[in-house]
Amino acid sequence: MNQNFSSNDKVENPCIGDCRLNLADICIGCGRSKDEKLDWIILSQAEKFQVVNKAKVRLDKLNSGKE
């Protein structure tokens, strides 16, 4: 997905089926917080886009050992 959200974009659920929360309640599989995972079905497409982008940043930090 591109960096900019378009109202025509459909944001896919980033879950990869490796759902384990770390001590900060961040899923080590997709990078979403516990609350983001629970709220996913009620979020707008724009909100989902923001969540996915934040989750990517978190996963990068987790995978680089900085968090």
VMD Tcl script that builds the backbone (N, CA, C; Angstrom):
set m [mol new atoms 201]
animate dup $m
set s [atomselect $m all]
$s set {name element resname resid chain x y z} {
  {N N MET 1 A 0.846 -1.183 0.000}
  {CA C MET 1 A 0.000 0.000 0.000}
  {C C MET 1 A 0.887 1.240 0.000}
  {N N ASN 2 A 0.413 2.310 -0.649}
  {CA C ASN 2 A 1.207 3.525 -0.716}
  {C C ASN 2 A 1.207 4.280 0.599}
  {N N GLN 3 A 1.987 5.356 0.647}
  {CA C GLN 3 A 2.118 6.143 1.871}
  {C C GLN 3 A 0.905 7.025 2.130}
  {N N ASN 4 A 0.145 7.344 1.097}
  {CA C ASN 4 A -1.003 8.235 1.227}
  {C C ASN 4 A -2.296 7.448 1.097}
  {N N PHE 5 A -3.237 7.784 1.942}
  {CA C PHE 5 A -4.515 7.082 1.932}
  {C C PHE 5 A -5.455 7.717 0.929}
  {N N SER 6 A -6.115 6.913 0.167}
  {CA C SER 6 A -7.154 7.345 -0.762}
  {C C SER 6 A -8.465 6.730 -0.290}
  {N N SER 7 A -9.545 7.462 -0.464}
  {CA C SER 7 A -10.842 6.944 -0.014}
  {C C SER 7 A -11.236 5.674 -0.760}
  {N N ASN 8 A -10.561 5.369 -1.864}
  {CA C ASN 8 A -10.834 4.152 -2.621}
  {C C ASN 8 A -10.053 2.950 -2.102}
  {N N ASP 9 A -9.106 3.191 -1.203}
  {CA C ASP 9 A -8.266 2.112 -0.681}
  {C C ASP 9 A -9.040 1.224 0.279}
  {N N LYS 10 A -8.810 -0.064 0.173}
  {CA C LYS 10 A -9.351 -1.044 1.124}
  {C C LYS 10 A -8.167 -1.538 1.931}
  {N N VAL 11 A -8.183 -1.304 3.221}
  {CA C VAL 11 A -7.070 -1.687 4.084}
  {C C VAL 11 A -7.295 -3.109 4.575}
  {N N GLU 12 A -6.361 -3.970 4.267}
  {CA C GLU 12 A -6.443 -5.370 4.675}
  {C C GLU 12 A -5.970 -5.527 6.119}
  {N N ASN 13 A -6.559 -6.482 6.802}
  {CA C ASN 13 A -6.141 -6.812 8.159}
  {C C ASN 13 A -4.695 -7.330 8.107}
  {N N PRO 14 A -3.788 -6.745 8.901}
  {CA C PRO 14 A -2.381 -7.136 8.851}
  {C C PRO 14 A -2.051 -8.406 9.643}
  {N N CYS 15 A -3.046 -9.045 10.229}
  {CA C CYS 15 A -2.809 -10.244 11.033}
  {C C CYS 15 A -2.149 -11.339 10.190}
  {N N ILE 16 A -1.089 -11.937 10.746}
  {CA C ILE 16 A -0.415 -13.045 10.059}
  {C C ILE 16 A -0.610 -14.356 10.812}
  {N N GLY 17 A -1.468 -14.324 11.836}
  {CA C GLY 17 A -1.779 -15.534 12.583}
  {C C GLY 17 A -0.771 -15.889 13.663}
  {N N ASP 18 A 0.141 -14.982 13.973}
  {CA C ASP 18 A 1.120 -15.197 15.040}
  {C C ASP 18 A 0.806 -14.213 16.160}
  {N N CYS 19 A -0.338 -14.412 16.782}
  {CA C CYS 19 A -0.885 -13.461 17.742}
  {C C CYS 19 A -0.353 -13.711 19.155}
  {N N ARG 20 A 0.718 -13.007 19.468}
  {CA C ARG 20 A 1.289 -13.062 20.819}
  {C C ARG 20 A 1.635 -11.646 21.232}
  {N N LEU 21 A 1.159 -11.239 22.407}
  {CA C LEU 21 A 1.430 -9.892 22.899}
  {C C LEU 21 A 2.701 -9.875 23.735}
  {N N ASN 22 A 3.509 -8.814 23.533}
  {CA C ASN 22 A 4.682 -8.649 24.382}
  {C C ASN 22 A 4.254 -7.933 25.669}
  {N N LEU 23 A 5.199 -7.564 26.495}
  {CA C LEU 23 A 4.873 -6.932 27.775}
  {C C LEU 23 A 4.221 -5.564 27.616}
  {N N ALA 24 A 4.407 -4.943 26.461}
  {CA C ALA 24 A 3.788 -3.637 26.192}
  {C C ALA 24 A 2.433 -3.785 25.502}
  {N N ASP 25 A 1.904 -5.006 25.449}
  {CA C ASP 25 A 0.626 -5.307 24.782}
  {C C ASP 25 A 0.654 -5.000 23.291}
  {N N ILE 26 A 1.809 -5.271 22.657}
  {CA C ILE 26 A 1.960 -5.135 21.217}
  {C C ILE 26 A 2.082 -6.539 20.635}
  {N N CYS 27 A 1.311 -6.816 19.599}
  {CA C CYS 27 A 1.372 -8.127 18.953}
  {C C CYS 27 A 2.701 -8.258 18.210}
  {N N ILE 28 A 3.428 -9.322 18.487}
  {CA C ILE 28 A 4.717 -9.502 17.824}
  {C C ILE 28 A 4.553 -10.032 16.401}
  {N N GLY 29 A 3.345 -10.395 16.027}
  {CA C GLY 29 A 3.089 -10.858 14.666}
  {C C GLY 29 A 2.783 -9.726 13.705}
  {N N CYS 30 A 1.886 -8.818 14.114}
  {CA C CYS 30 A 1.455 -7.748 13.201}
  {C C CYS 30 A 1.855 -6.354 13.651}
  {N N GLY 31 A 2.231 -6.191 14.911}
  {CA C GLY 31 A 2.665 -4.888 15.401}
  {C C GLY 31 A 1.561 -4.010 15.955}
  {N N ARG 32 A 0.329 -4.501 15.922}
  {CA C ARG 32 A -0.765 -3.696 16.470}
  {C C ARG 32 A -0.832 -3.838 17.984}
  {N N SER 33 A -1.378 -2.798 18.618}
  {CA C SER 33 A -1.599 -2.877 20.062}
  {C C SER 33 A -2.822 -3.749 20.315}
  {N N LYS 34 A -2.957 -4.164 21.560}
  {CA C LYS 34 A -4.121 -4.964 21.952}
  {C C LYS 34 A -5.415 -4.227 21.609}
  {N N ASP 35 A -5.475 -2.936 21.935}
  {CA C ASP 35 A -6.681 -2.152 21.659}
  {C C ASP 35 A -6.936 -2.014 20.156}
  {N N GLU 36 A -5.869 -1.819 19.379}
  {CA C GLU 36 A -6.039 -1.713 17.928}
  {C C GLU 36 A -6.587 -3.006 17.342}
  {N N LYS 37 A -6.147 -4.133 17.860}
  {CA C LYS 37 A -6.654 -5.419 17.383}
  {C C LYS 37 A -8.140 -5.566 17.728}
  {N N LEU 38 A -8.509 -5.185 18.945}
  {CA C LEU 38 A -9.895 -5.303 19.378}
  {C C LEU 38 A -10.817 -4.344 18.632}
  {N N ASP 39 A -10.321 -3.156 18.306}
  {CA C ASP 39 A -11.133 -2.130 17.651}
  {C C ASP 39 A -11.169 -2.263 16.133}
  {N N TRP 40 A -10.371 -3.161 15.563}
  {CA C TRP 40 A -10.199 -3.239 14.112}
  {C C TRP 40 A -11.527 -3.237 13.350}
  {N N ILE 41 A -12.494 -4.005 13.798}
  {CA C ILE 41 A -13.740 -4.144 13.028}
  {C C ILE 41 A -14.601 -2.884 13.031}
  {N N ILE 42 A -14.356 -1.963 13.973}
  {CA C ILE 42 A -15.166 -0.742 14.016}
  {C C ILE 42 A -14.420 0.477 13.463}
  {N N LEU 43 A -13.160 0.306 13.071}
  {CA C LEU 43 A -12.386 1.428 12.549}
  {C C LEU 43 A -12.760 1.733 11.102}
  {N N SER 44 A -12.670 3.001 10.747}
  {CA C SER 44 A -12.866 3.390 9.350}
  {C C SER 44 A -11.640 2.954 8.552}
  {N N GLN 45 A -11.745 2.992 7.232}
  {CA C GLN 45 A -10.604 2.627 6.390}
  {C C GLN 45 A -9.429 3.571 6.646}
  {N N ALA 46 A -9.691 4.856 6.836}
  {CA C ALA 46 A -8.628 5.820 7.114}
  {C C ALA 46 A -7.939 5.495 8.446}
  {N N GLU 47 A -8.727 5.126 9.454}
  {CA C GLU 47 A -8.153 4.771 10.757}
  {C C GLU 47 A -7.337 3.488 10.645}
  {N N LYS 48 A -7.827 2.523 9.876}
  {CA C LYS 48 A -7.078 1.280 9.675}
  {C C LYS 48 A -5.755 1.555 8.994}
  {N N PHE 49 A -5.759 2.467 8.021}
  {CA C PHE 49 A -4.534 2.848 7.325}
  {C C PHE 49 A -3.508 3.383 8.322}
  {N N GLN 50 A -3.957 4.245 9.236}
  {CA C GLN 50 A -3.068 4.804 10.255}
  {C C GLN 50 A -2.544 3.715 11.185}
  {N N VAL 51 A -3.416 2.802 11.585}
  {CA C VAL 51 A -3.013 1.706 12.468}
  {C C VAL 51 A -1.948 0.839 11.797}
  {N N VAL 52 A -2.160 0.499 10.528}
  {CA C VAL 52 A -1.205 -0.343 9.811}
  {C C VAL 52 A 0.155 0.346 9.717}
  {N N ASN 53 A 0.150 1.643 9.437}
  {CA C ASN 53 A 1.422 2.366 9.348}
  {C C ASN 53 A 2.147 2.412 10.692}
  {N N LYS 54 A 1.408 2.652 11.781}
  {CA C LYS 54 A 2.017 2.643 13.115}
  {C C LYS 54 A 2.547 1.250 13.458}
  {N N ALA 55 A 1.781 0.232 13.075}
  {CA C ALA 55 A 2.184 -1.145 13.368}
  {C C ALA 55 A 3.477 -1.504 12.640}
  {N N LYS 56 A 3.636 -1.040 11.411}
  {CA C LYS 56 A 4.874 -1.300 10.663}
  {C C LYS 56 A 6.073 -0.702 11.368}
  {N N VAL 57 A 5.921 0.506 11.879}
  {CA C VAL 57 A 7.006 1.165 12.615}
  {C C VAL 57 A 7.338 0.365 13.878}
  {N N ARG 58 A 6.303 -0.060 14.599}
  {CA C ARG 58 A 6.527 -0.856 15.811}
  {C C ARG 58 A 7.250 -2.158 15.500}
  {N N LEU 59 A 6.804 -2.841 14.444}
  {CA C LEU 59 A 7.451 -4.106 14.080}
  {C C LEU 59 A 8.910 -3.901 13.714}
  {N N ASP 60 A 9.198 -2.817 12.991}
  {CA C ASP 60 A 10.591 -2.516 12.652}
  {C C ASP 60 A 11.423 -2.342 13.912}
  {N N LYS 61 A 10.871 -1.641 14.894}
  {CA C LYS 61 A 11.582 -1.436 16.162}
  {C C LYS 61 A 11.749 -2.751 16.907}
  {N N LEU 62 A 10.684 -3.551 16.945}
  {CA C LEU 62 A 10.758 -4.845 17.635}
  {C C LEU 62 A 11.802 -5.747 16.969}
  {N N ASN 63 A 11.797 -5.778 15.653}
  {CA C ASN 63 A 12.715 -6.653 14.929}
  {C C ASN 63 A 14.148 -6.167 14.961}
  {N N SER 64 A 14.347 -4.882 15.234}
  {CA C SER 64 A 15.712 -4.378 15.330}
  {C C SER 64 A 16.211 -4.405 16.777}
  {N N GLY 65 A 15.333 -4.832 17.697}
  {CA C GLY 65 A 15.716 -4.949 19.104}
  {C C GLY 65 A 15.716 -3.642 19.863}
  {N N LYS 66 A 15.085 -2.611 19.323}
  {CA C LYS 66 A 15.076 -1.305 19.969}
  {C C LYS 66 A 13.889 -1.087 20.874}
  {N N GLU 67 A 13.028 -2.071 21.002}
  {CA C GLU 67 A 11.854 -1.897 21.869}
  {C C GLU 67 A 11.631 -3.138 22.680}
}
mol reanalyze $m
mol bondsrecalc $m
mol representation Tube
mol addrep $m
